[in-house]
Amino acid sequence: MAQLQAQLKQLLSLDDDSFTATGTQTVCFVDMPAKKLLEHFKDWQGQAGWEKLGRDWVCSNQERNVSFYVRAIAPSAALLISTVKTLHNKYLTRFGGGVVDENINEQQLRYLNAYGRILNQADYIDGVSPEGEVLAKLGLICTVYFRHGGQRDMGYKVLGCFDRFVEQFGPHLKGQFHDFSRRGFTSLRKDSITKAKEKLSGLVDEGTLFFWVLQSERNGELPAEYAIQAMTCNIDHDSEWLSYLKITLPWQLLEEVDGEWQFKDWVRYLCETLDVDQGYAGLACNLPYDYHQFQPYEFQMAQRYSGLMVDSAPYLDKAALEDGIKGVNWLTLLGPRYIEKLGGMAALKQQLQLPDVSVQETDNGRLMIQAGVLPDVGAQEDGHPPAYVTVNRVLKSVRVPHPDQLHTGMDDAEGFTKANTLAWYARFDEVEKA
């Protein structure tokens, strides 16, 4: 990175104050029109590699192992982001060493490169206020939609998922919100969770919907690294309405030797416990519980990173997802009705015998479809994650045809409207057309 920064300083006549840098990425604002900036680069590394995406230009230089992103931000000023593609030593501990040598196998190298793509972008997905507060945060999510949430046995299965989450991640949890929280979020005390569960069990016994959030923040003003939330339905609408449950975990879980397995074990557990109708798991730009004012930031990140799932308000999608799935992500989860629409389990498994795609059938007849060895943010300069595009080609016929807009009260410039919601759902289709 130091060598690249020195080259950029010389090429563009910049000083040290022009740069903001991390270990793998540098950002600078250049006082020249974007077209002139591109001319400098073309003189330096030739014409090859530059591609126009909307109002941006991106280039991946394999020889120098670096990618560049240029955007015009004013008639005479441009933003330049340069990313060195590295393998992260912290992740190498997964394979018992701290350096890459000739003995590393192809599968290990694929894992390392996949992890590096997340690491290289993570700091630029997190949204930090001028005061240093993190107001949006990259994280792992799994959201599942299921039926019969108003039935007593299903309600207690949902509460059992909360028990399991508390057992594994309880030390991280600090706040909760539920139907009996009259003052909003409350800090967790020794018996807070037990008392909340007792009250919510009463709603389950009555066949009444309940809503519960446990998270690692004491209030709804900051994004939680650890969280579980669920909303069921009334028994009167049990056969018509979907219920949902969502978990959030730090993406750094993937650094741990068994972190990937632990996350996928959670996904499998939810599929088998709740008899899911559909779901998805992967990376998202997580917002605070009080998310409304931060939706424009989620929108910006979704335009920049196609691999991020837009999932700040899963309850808004419940009605629309009666008619189809939300789309594909690293893990896409299908229940029986979608498996049948796609030709049945055997035929669908056959269709999904594709490069970098794996499938697993759960004990209760659900299908977990994995696209890529690890989740991918889908940065503009790297293009859409190829495995996501491949899975999308197989599953798009069961995608929801008329989705509700992902955000509320927004115009096209700041958030998801009806029109650009449709474009987001179809983002992986355009690759096929191209």
C-alpha positions in Angstrom: 0.0 0.0 0.0 2.8 2.4 0.8 4.4 1.8 -2.6 1.0 2.4 -4.4 0.5 5.6 -2.4 3.9 6.8 -3.4 3.2 6.1 -7.1 -0.2 7.9 -6.9 1.4 10.9 -5.3 4.0 11.2 -8.1 1.4 10.5 -10.8 -1.2 13.0 -9.6 1.0 15.5 -7.8 -0.7 14.9 -4.4 0.6 15.4 -0.9 0.2 13.2 2.2 -2.9 15.1 3.4 -4.8 14.1 0.2 -5.0 10.5 1.3 -7.1 8.5 3.8 -5.6 5.0 4.0 -6.1 1.6 5.6 -3.9 -1.4 5.3 -5.4 -2.4 1.9 -7.2 0.7 0.6 -6.6 4.3 0.0 -9.1 7.1 -0.7 -8.3 10.5 -2.1 -10.0 13.5 -3.6 -8.3 14.8 -6.6 -8.6 18.4 -7.9 -9.0 17.6 -11.6 -11.9 16.5 -13.7 -12.5 12.7 -13.8 -11.7 12.5 -17.5 -8.3 14.1 -17.0 -7.7 11.8 -14.1 -8.4 8.8 -16.3 -6.0 10.1 -18.9 -3.2 10.1 -16.3 -4.0 6.5 -15.5 -4.1 5.4 -19.1 -0.7 7.0 -19.6 0.5 5.1 -16.6 -1.0 1.6 -17.2 -2.5 1.7 -20.7 -6.1 1.6 -22.0 -7.0 -2.0 -21.0 -9.2 -2.7 -18.1 -11.3 0.4 -17.6 -15.0 -0.1 -17.6 -17.8 2.5 -17.3 -20.6 1.6 -14.8 -23.2 4.4 -14.6 -21.3 7.5 -13.7 -18.3 5.6 -12.4 -15.2 4.1 -13.9 -13.6 0.9 -12.5 -10.4 -1.0 -13.4 -8.8 -4.1 -12.1 -5.0 -4.3 -12.8 -4.0 -8.0 -12.4 -0.3 -7.3 -13.0 -0.1 -4.8 -10.1 -2.8 -6.7 -8.0 -4.8 -3.5 -7.5 -8.2 -2.2 -8.5 -9.3 1.5 -9.0 -12.6 3.2 -8.7 -13.2 6.8 -10.1 -16.2 9.0 -9.7 -16.7 12.6 -10.8 -18.0 14.6 -7.7 -17.8 18.0 -9.3 -16.8 19.5 -12.7 -13.2 19.9 -11.5 -12.9 17.2 -8.8 -12.9 13.4 -8.6 -13.0 10.7 -6.0 -10.3 7.9 -6.4 -10.4 4.7 -4.4 -7.5 2.2 -4.8 -7.6 -1.3 -3.4 -4.7 -3.6 -3.0 -5.9 -7.2 -3.3 -4.2 -9.0 -0.4 -4.5 -12.2 1.5 -5.1 -11.5 5.2 -2.7 -13.1 7.6 -5.3 -13.3 10.3 -7.4 -15.6 8.2 -4.4 -17.8 7.4 -4.5 -19.1 11.0 -7.5 -21.2 9.7 -5.0 -23.2 7.8 -2.3 -23.3 10.5 0.1 -20.7 9.2 0.8 -17.0 8.8 2.2 -16.9 5.3 1.1 -18.1 1.9 3.5 -20.8 0.5 3.7 -23.1 -2.4 1.9 -25.9 -0.4 -1.4 -24.0 -0.1 -4.1 -25.9 -2.1 -6.6 -24.4 -4.6 -9.5 -24.7 -2.1 -7.6 -22.8 0.6 -6.6 -20.1 -1.9 -10.2 -19.7 -2.9 -11.2 -19.2 0.7 -8.4 -16.7 1.3 -9.3 -14.7 -1.8 -13.0 -14.7 -0.8 -12.2 -13.5 2.7 -9.9 -10.8 1.3 -12.7 -9.4 -0.9 -14.8 -8.9 2.3 -11.9 -7.5 4.3 -10.9 -5.0 1.6 -14.3 -3.4 1.6 -15.5 -3.7 5.2 -14.3 -0.3 6.4 -16.0 1.4 3.4 -19.3 -0.2 4.1 -19.4 0.7 7.8 -20.9 4.2 8.2 -19.2 6.3 10.8 -20.5 9.7 12.1 -18.1 12.7 12.5 -18.2 11.9 16.3 -16.8 8.4 15.6 -20.1 6.5 16.2 -20.7 3.5 13.9 -24.2 4.0 12.5 -24.2 1.3 9.9 -22.2 -1.9 10.0 -21.3 -4.8 7.8 -22.5 -8.0 9.3 -23.7 -11.6 8.7 -27.5 -12.1 8.6 -29.9 -14.9 8.2 -33.6 -14.2 7.7 -36.2 -17.0 7.4 -39.9 -16.7 6.6 -42.2 -19.5 7.8 -45.9 -20.4 8.2 -48.1 -21.4 11.2 -46.5 -18.7 13.4 -49.8 -18.4 15.3 -49.8 -22.1 16.2 -48.8 -22.8 19.8 -46.2 -25.4 19.0 -44.6 -23.1 16.4 -44.6 -20.2 18.8 -42.7 -22.2 21.3 -40.2 -23.3 18.7 -39.5 -19.6 18.0 -39.0 -19.0 21.7 -36.6 -22.0 21.6 -34.5 -20.3 18.9 -34.1 -17.3 21.3 -33.0 -19.7 24.0 -30.4 -21.2 21.7 -29.1 -17.7 20.7 -28.9 -16.6 24.4 -27.0 -19.8 25.2 -24.4 -19.2 22.5 -24.1 -15.4 22.5 -25.7 -14.3 25.8 -22.6 -12.4 27.1 -22.8 -10.0 24.2 -26.5 -9.2 24.7 -27.4 -5.9 26.4 -30.8 -4.7 25.4 -34.3 -6.0 24.4 -37.6 -4.8 23.0 -40.9 -6.7 22.9 -44.7 -6.4 23.1 -44.6 -5.5 26.7 -41.8 -2.9 26.5 -43.8 0.3 26.9 -40.7 2.5 27.0 -38.9 1.1 24.0 -35.6 -0.7 24.6 -34.7 -1.8 28.1 -31.3 -2.9 29.4 -30.9 -6.5 30.2 -30.7 -7.5 33.9 -30.1 -10.9 35.4 -33.7 -12.1 35.0 -34.9 -9.8 32.1 -34.9 -12.5 29.4 -36.7 -15.0 31.6 -39.4 -12.6 32.5 -39.9 -11.5 28.9 -40.2 -15.1 27.8 -42.8 -15.8 30.5 -44.9 -12.9 29.3 -44.5 -13.8 25.6 -45.4 -17.4 26.3 -48.8 -16.1 27.4 -49.3 -14.6 23.9 -48.2 -17.9 22.3 -50.8 -19.7 24.4 -53.5 -17.3 23.2 -52.6 -17.6 19.6 -51.6 -13.9 19.5 -48.7 -12.6 17.4 -45.6 -11.5 19.3 -42.5 -9.4 18.5 -39.2 -9.7 20.3 -35.7 -8.3 19.8 -32.6 -9.2 21.7 -29.4 -7.4 20.7 -25.9 -6.3 21.8 -26.9 -2.6 21.9 -28.8 -1.2 24.9 -31.0 0.9 22.6 -32.2 1.3 19.1 -29.8 4.1 18.1 -26.7 2.0 17.0 -26.4 -1.1 14.8 -26.1 -4.4 16.8 -23.3 -6.9 16.0 -25.4 -9.6 17.7 -29.1 -9.7 17.4 -32.1 -12.0 17.1 -35.6 -10.8 16.3 -38.9 -12.4 15.3 -42.5 -11.5 14.5 -45.1 -14.2 14.4 -48.8 -13.8 13.4 -52.3 -14.2 14.9 -53.8 -17.7 14.7 -56.8 -16.2 12.8 -54.4 -15.5 9.9 -52.1 -18.4 10.4 -52.7 -20.1 7.0 -52.4 -16.8 5.1 -49.5 -14.8 6.7 -45.8 -15.4 6.9 -43.9 -15.0 10.2 -40.2 -14.3 10.2 -37.1 -14.7 12.4 -33.7 -13.0 11.8 -30.3 -13.3 13.4 -27.4 -11.0 13.0 -23.7 -11.9 13.8 -20.4 -10.1 13.2 -18.9 -10.9 9.8 -15.5 -11.4 11.6 -17.0 -14.8 12.7 -15.6 -16.0 9.4 -12.1 -15.4 10.8 -12.5 -18.2 13.3 -11.6 -21.7 12.5 -15.1 -23.0 12.9 -16.9 -19.7 12.3 -18.3 -20.5 8.8 -19.5 -23.9 10.1 -21.1 -22.2 13.2 -23.0 -19.7 11.0 -24.2 -22.4 8.5 -25.2 -24.6 11.5 -27.5 -21.8 12.6 -29.0 -21.5 9.2 -29.6 -25.3 9.0 -31.1 -25.3 12.5 -33.6 -22.5 11.6 -34.6 -24.4 8.4 -35.3 -27.6 10.3 -36.8 -26.0 13.4 -39.2 -23.6 11.8 -40.1 -25.5 8.6 -39.1 -22.4 6.5 -41.0 -21.4 3.4 -38.0 -19.3 2.1 -35.0 -17.4 3.4 -31.5 -16.1 2.7 -28.2 -15.6 4.5 -25.1 -13.6 3.8 -23.8 -10.1 4.2 -25.8 -7.0 4.8 -25.2 -3.3 5.8 -26.9 -3.5 9.2 -28.7 -0.4 10.5 -29.9 0.5 14.0 -33.3 -0.8 15.1 -34.5 2.8 14.6 -33.5 2.6 11.0 -35.5 5.1 9.1 -33.0 8.0 9.0 -30.2 5.6 7.9 -32.0 4.1 4.9 -30.4 6.4 2.4 -27.0 5.0 3.5 -28.3 1.5 3.0 -29.5 2.5 -0.4 -26.0 3.9 -1.3 -24.3 0.8 -0.2 -26.7 -1.4 -2.2 -25.9 0.5 -5.3 -22.2 0.1 -4.7 -22.2 -3.5 -3.5 -24.6 -5.9 -5.2 -23.8 -8.8 -2.8 -25.3 -7.0 0.2 -28.9 -8.0 1.1 -31.2 -5.1 1.8 -32.8 -6.2 5.0 -33.3 -3.3 7.4 -37.0 -4.0 7.8 -37.9 -7.7 7.0 -41.4 -7.3 8.4 -42.2 -4.9 5.4 -41.6 -7.8 3.0 -43.9 -10.4 4.6 -47.0 -9.7 2.5 -45.1 -9.5 -0.9 -43.1 -12.7 -0.2 -46.3 -14.7 -0.1 -46.0 -14.8 -3.9 -42.3 -15.4 -4.4 -38.7 -15.4 -2.9 -36.7 -12.3 -2.3 -33.9 -13.4 -4.5 -30.5 -15.1 -4.1 -27.6 -14.5 -1.7 -24.7 -16.5 -0.4 -27.2 -19.0 1.1 -30.6 -19.2 -0.5 -33.2 -21.3 1.4 -36.2 -22.9 -0.3 -39.2 -24.7 1.2 -41.3 -27.4 -0.5 -43.6 -25.2 -2.6 -40.7 -23.5 -4.4 -38.8 -26.7 -4.8 -41.9 -28.2 -6.5 -42.3 -25.1 -8.7 -38.7 -25.6 -9.9 -39.3 -29.2 -10.9 -38.9 -31.1 -7.7 -35.9 -31.9 -5.5 -34.1 -34.3 -7.8 -34.5 -32.0 -10.9 -33.5 -28.9 -9.0 -30.4 -30.5 -7.5 -29.4 -31.5 -11.1 -29.9 -27.9 -12.3 -27.7 -26.7 -9.5 -24.7 -28.8 -10.3 -22.8 -25.7 -11.3 -19.3 -24.3 -10.7 -18.8 -22.8 -7.2 -22.4 -23.8 -6.2 -23.3 -26.5 -3.6 -26.6 -27.7 -2.3 -27.7 -29.4 0.9 -31.1 -31.0 1.7 -32.2 -30.6 5.3 -33.8 -33.4 7.3 -37.2 -31.8 6.8 -37.0 -31.4 3.0 -35.7 -27.8 2.7 -32.9 -26.9 0.4 -29.9 -24.8 1.3 -28.1 -23.4 -1.8 -24.6 -22.0 -1.4 -23.2 -19.6 -4.0 -19.4 -19.4 -3.5 -17.1 -20.5 -0.7 -17.8 -17.4 1.4 -20.3 -14.6 1.1 -19.3 -11.8 -1.3 -20.0 -8.0 -1.1 -20.1 -7.7 -4.8 -18.0 -4.5 -5.1 -18.6 -2.6 -8.4 -15.0 -2.9 -9.4 -15.1 -6.7 -9.1 -18.5 -7.1 -10.8 -21.5 -9.1 -9.5 -20.5 -12.3 -7.7 -20.4 -15.0 -10.5 -22.0 -17.7 -8.3 -24.8 -15.4 -7.3 -25.6 -14.8 -11.0 -25.5 -18.5 -11.7 -27.9 -19.4 -8.9 -30.2 -16.4 -9.9 -30.4 -17.9 -13.4 -31.9 -21.1 -12.0 -34.2 -19.5 -9.4 -35.5 -16.2 -10.9 -38.7 -17.8 -12.1 -39.9 -18.1 -8.5 -38.7 -14.6 -7.5 -41.5 -12.4 -6.2 -43.1 -10.7 -9.3 -44.5 -7.6 -7.6 -42.3 -6.8 -4.6 -43.2 -4.0 -2.2 -40.6 -1.2 -2.2 -37.7 -1.8 0.1 -37.9 1.6 1.8 -40.8 3.9 2.6 -41.1 7.6 2.0 -38.1 7.9 -0.3 -37.4 9.4 -3.7 -35.1 7.9 -6.4 -32.1 9.9 -5.3 -32.0 8.9 -1.6 -33.7 5.5 -1.2 -35.6 2.6 -2.7 -38.8 3.6 -4.5 -41.0 1.2 -6.4 -39.0 1.6 -9.6 -35.5 1.2 -8.3 -36.7 -1.6 -5.9 -37.5 -3.6 -9.1 -34.1 -2.8 -10.5 -32.4 -4.1 -7.3 -34.3 -7.4 -7.4 -33.3 -7.8 -11.1 -29.6 -6.7 -10.6 -28.2 -10.2 -11.4 -30.5 -10.5 -14.5 -28.7 -7.7 -16.3 -25.4 -9.6 -16.3 -27.1 -12.3 -18.4 -28.4 -9.8 -20.9 -24.9 -8.2 -21.2 
